[in-house]
Amino acid sequence: MAHDDLTTVLREAPRNCWLALNEKETEVVGRGETMTEAVEEAKKNGVQDPIVIWAPKSWSPAVY
């Protein structure tokens, strides 16, 4: 998968929530206030093992 593809997906995704992505990281298949809600929505949308990430209010670089 190209880096630009994921960047586009995340740029257009809802913010300040958990996101569930399909296995190829090309589509948001669920969202929720909790990880569980995002995974449940993904499963309803046919994705049994989604990739789950937190979508902050704004995307910015961070050093940990």
CYANA upper distance limits for C-alpha pairs under 8 A (distance plus 0.5 A):
  1 MET  CA      5 ASP  CA      7.46
  1 MET  CA      6 LEU  CA      8.42
  1 MET  CA     24 LYS  CA      7.78
  1 MET  CA     25 GLU  CA      8.42
  2 ALA  CA      6 LEU  CA      7.68
  3 HIS  CA      7 THR  CA      6.84
  4 ASP  CA      8 THR  CA      6.62
  5 ASP  CA      9 VAL  CA      6.84
  5 ASP  CA     26 THR  CA      7.12
  6 LEU  CA     10 LEU  CA      6.62
  6 LEU  CA     25 GLU  CA      6.84
  6 LEU  CA     26 THR  CA      6.78
  7 THR  CA     11 ARG  CA      6.46
  8 THR  CA     12 GLU  CA      6.86
  9 VAL  CA     13 ALA  CA      6.70
  9 VAL  CA     26 THR  CA      6.89
  9 VAL  CA     27 GLU  CA      6.83
  9 VAL  CA     28 VAL  CA      7.77
 13 ALA  CA     28 VAL  CA      7.62
 14 PRO  CA     19 LEU  CA      8.46
 14 PRO  CA     31 ARG  CA      8.42
 14 PRO  CA     55 ALA  CA      7.84
 15 ARG  CA     55 ALA  CA      5.63
 15 ARG  CA     56 PRO  CA      6.19
 15 ARG  CA     57 LYS  CA      5.74
 15 ARG  CA     58 SER  CA      7.87
 16 ASN  CA     54 TRP  CA      7.84
 16 ASN  CA     55 ALA  CA      5.80
 16 ASN  CA     56 PRO  CA      5.16
 16 ASN  CA     57 LYS  CA      5.36
 17 CYS  CA     31 ARG  CA      7.18
 17 CYS  CA     32 GLY  CA      6.25
 17 CYS  CA     33 GLU  CA      5.74
 17 CYS  CA     34 THR  CA      7.85
 17 CYS  CA     54 TRP  CA      6.48
 17 CYS  CA     55 ALA  CA      5.95
 17 CYS  CA     56 PRO  CA      7.49
 18 TRP  CA     31 ARG  CA      5.95
 18 TRP  CA     32 GLY  CA      5.78
 18 TRP  CA     33 GLU  CA      6.55
 18 TRP  CA     34 THR  CA      6.62
 18 TRP  CA     35 MET  CA      6.21
 18 TRP  CA     38 ALA  CA      6.58
 18 TRP  CA     52 VAL  CA      7.28
 18 TRP  CA     53 ILE  CA      6.24
 18 TRP  CA     54 TRP  CA      5.02
 18 TRP  CA     55 ALA  CA      6.45
 19 LEU  CA     28 VAL  CA      7.08
 19 LEU  CA     29 VAL  CA      8.21
 19 LEU  CA     30 GLY  CA      6.33
 19 LEU  CA     31 ARG  CA      5.00
 19 LEU  CA     32 GLY  CA      7.29
 19 LEU  CA     35 MET  CA      8.26
 19 LEU  CA     38 ALA  CA      6.41
 19 LEU  CA     52 VAL  CA      6.05
 19 LEU  CA     53 ILE  CA      5.88
 19 LEU  CA     54 TRP  CA      6.65
 19 LEU  CA     55 ALA  CA      7.10
 20 ALA  CA     28 VAL  CA      6.27
 20 ALA  CA     29 VAL  CA      6.12
 20 ALA  CA     30 GLY  CA      5.27
 20 ALA  CA     31 ARG  CA      6.46
 20 ALA  CA     38 ALA  CA      6.06
 20 ALA  CA     39 VAL  CA      6.67
 20 ALA  CA     42 ALA  CA      6.77
 20 ALA  CA     50 PRO  CA      6.03
 20 ALA  CA     51 ILE  CA      5.97
 20 ALA  CA     52 VAL  CA      4.95
 20 ALA  CA     53 ILE  CA      7.12
 21 LEU  CA     25 GLU  CA      5.89
 21 LEU  CA     26 THR  CA      7.60
 21 LEU  CA     27 GLU  CA      6.14
 21 LEU  CA     28 VAL  CA      5.04
 21 LEU  CA     29 VAL  CA      5.97
 21 LEU  CA     30 GLY  CA      7.50
 21 LEU  CA     42 ALA  CA      8.31
 21 LEU  CA     50 PRO  CA      5.93
 21 LEU  CA     51 ILE  CA      5.52
 21 LEU  CA     52 VAL  CA      6.78
 22 ASN  CA     26 THR  CA      7.02
 22 ASN  CA     27 GLU  CA      6.28
 22 ASN  CA     28 VAL  CA      7.06
 22 ASN  CA     29 VAL  CA      6.69
 22 ASN  CA     47 VAL  CA      6.89
 22 ASN  CA     49 ASP  CA      8.35
 22 ASN  CA     50 PRO  CA      5.79
 22 ASN  CA     51 ILE  CA      6.95
 23 GLU  CA     47 VAL  CA      8.45
 23 GLU  CA     49 ASP  CA      7.84
 23 GLU  CA     50 PRO  CA      6.51
 23 GLU  CA     51 ILE  CA      7.05
 25 GLU  CA     51 ILE  CA      8.04
 29 VAL  CA     41 GLU  CA      7.59
 29 VAL  CA     42 ALA  CA      5.44
 29 VAL  CA     45 ASN  CA      6.87
 29 VAL  CA     47 VAL  CA      7.87
 30 GLY  CA     37 GLU  CA      8.39
 30 GLY  CA     38 ALA  CA      5.27
 30 GLY  CA     39 VAL  CA      6.99
 30 GLY  CA     40 GLU  CA      8.05
 30 GLY  CA     41 GLU  CA      5.28
 30 GLY  CA     42 ALA  CA      5.01
 30 GLY  CA     45 ASN  CA      8.12
 31 ARG  CA     37 GLU  CA      7.23
 31 ARG  CA     38 ALA  CA      4.65
 31 ARG  CA     39 VAL  CA      8.13
 31 ARG  CA     41 GLU  CA      7.28
 31 ARG  CA     42 ALA  CA      8.30
 32 GLY  CA     36 THR  CA      8.10
 32 GLY  CA     37 GLU  CA      5.32
 32 GLY  CA     38 ALA  CA      5.03
 33 GLU  CA     37 GLU  CA      7.18
 33 GLU  CA     38 ALA  CA      8.04
 34 THR  CA     38 ALA  CA      7.04
 35 MET  CA     39 VAL  CA      6.70
 35 MET  CA     52 VAL  CA      7.60
 36 THR  CA     40 GLU  CA      6.55
 37 GLU  CA     41 GLU  CA      6.71
 38 ALA  CA     42 ALA  CA      6.73
 38 ALA  CA     52 VAL  CA      8.07
 39 VAL  CA     43 LYS  CA      6.69
 39 VAL  CA     50 PRO  CA      7.25
 39 VAL  CA     52 VAL  CA      7.98
 40 GLU  CA     44 LYS  CA      6.82
 41 GLU  CA     45 ASN  CA      6.77
 42 ALA  CA     46 GLY  CA      6.91
 42 ALA  CA     47 VAL  CA      5.77
 42 ALA  CA     48 GLN  CA      7.46
 42 ALA  CA     50 PRO  CA      7.21
 43 LYS  CA     47 VAL  CA      5.35
 43 LYS  CA     48 GLN  CA      5.51
 43 LYS  CA     49 ASP  CA      8.29
 55 ALA  CA     59 TRP  CA      8.30
